[in-house]
Amino acid sequence: MDRLAGLRKGPKQGINGEAGAVVQAKKIALYVIVVFVLYTIITSPARAADLVQVGFEGVSSAAQGVGDFMSELVK
């Protein structure tokens, strides 16, 4: 009967609560990343702007490559 009670808790908790712990760990990791990004922006805004620019250039380059690939497929 106890096993059925554990199954009724739902998909996020499971029998031993492992899935709930994973969700909690993901939340903590997200908070740590957000705090790190804010700290980086506050302490070195010029470096943070450079990193964002490099990121956008990378995305733009990747999009250009995909566009070139699709153009060659059509030919």
RAHU-V575312 format. One record per helix or strand of 3 or more residues. SS is the DSSP state (H for helix, E for strand). FROM is the first residue (numbers start at 0). TO is the last residue. If there is no record, write none. Layout:
# RAHU-V575312
ss:SS from:FROM to:TO
ss:SS from:FROM to:TO
This chain:
# RAHU-V575312
ss:H from:1 to:6
ss:H from:17 to:42
ss:H from:44 to:73
